[in-house]
Amino acid sequence: MEICGVGDFLRVVKGLYPQSGRAFFRGQPSSEFAVSSSLFRFISSSKPKSAACNYGYMLTNKIFSEFKNNLPIYQEASHLKNYSLNDLDVIMTAQHYGMPTRLIDWTRNPLVALYFSTESEPQSEMVSVYMLRDKNEENISVLSGNCLLNSITSEQRKFLHLLQSAERKLLTGENANNPIDNLTDTSNHDSSFETCFPPVQLHPELGCVDSFSLDLSKARMKTKNEINPGEVLRILQKSSVNFLAHPSTVTLHGSRQYIIEPLPINNRIKNQQGVFLFSKSIEKPAYEASEFFGENTISSHDPEEIRKVPLDSEIVRIDIKREHAPNIHRELNRYGLSRDFIYPELSSFASEMPKRIALNLSPEEPLI
């Protein structure tokens, strides 16, 4: 029971949609592609063989700075004067105008994702729609760019206070005979930035900074069962790079995903019901192609096959054979999901309107 039409596809979506939760969708013209940001692909394609290990971070910072500095001189950005843009807003704006960023386009509308998967010539035997499922709304934070930026900034400021406190106490000997918790006390951190959601995790093993400081109390001498303040400081200094990173390059850890609500800057975002997945790293895809195999892929609308997909699969790939893609795309056009709806600019309307009329005009219809 291959997915041959829009109705078949919607039956799969209905069967996979969390009963208590939400889902987001992304269409791609090949089942062989990873789910990755345009920035990751740009870094991968432009990186010289002899490049330094921090090439991606340096390139990203320079691209972001150049865009931010030149944004005000372009007339297309005049509508943004009504907004007070933070750095994540600038990244979203850059994404809209085609600059490679770490943001990955998703949509709340499965038919919009189906449109994107069938819009261009298929690039493998299957085109795909990815379905990101948030059962009971537990695994994904949906928030504004400002809120995510505040969460990142709050963790970074807490960490810098922690590092400065540890350095000061170690140098002055203030903490020589006191418990390690005093060395890493964060009670006086700058609270001007408070998180809107659970704090982002900026360290791969230790959670947010508040629990980070407690876990550091386990740092001990290898030969003696006593606190080693120098070892604590070494751990903090080793971790400092990510806590100093700009939002365009910072790495997030942990299982939680972050979906950003875009600025309502034009009708394209509204029609596409678009949102952005904030990729947790600029150096790797959000989801590798190798992560998709029998359990979390489906290419049939057979109810029995749909039920075989595990309920706890965070992401599922819906595959459609390439030969069905053109017919599905024409069907979407008949239902109003045409290029001039997806891209509601005058140029799209002028080029697509004649095609739509020709598609729906009956050969027997008399001319008036």
Buried (B, 14 or more C-beta within 10 A) or exposed (E): EBBBBBEBBBBBBEBBEBEEBBBBBBBBBBBEBBBBBBBBBBBEEEEEEEEEEEBBBEBBBEBBEEBBEEBEEEEEBEEBEEEEBBBBBBBBBBBBEEBBBBBBBBBBBBBBBBBBBBBEEBBBEBBBBBBBBBBEEEBBBBBBBBBBBBBBBBBBBBBBBBBEBBEEBBEEEEBEEEEBBEBBBBEEBEEEBEBBBEBBBBBEEBBBBBEBBBBBBEBBEEEEEEBBBEBBBEBBEEBBEBBEBBBBBBBBBBEBBBBBBBBEBEEBBEBBBBBBBBBBBBBBBBBEBEBBEEEBBBBBBBEEBBEEBEEEBBBBBBBBBBEBBEEBBEBBBEEEBBBBBBBBEEEBBEEBEEEBEEEEEEEEEEEE
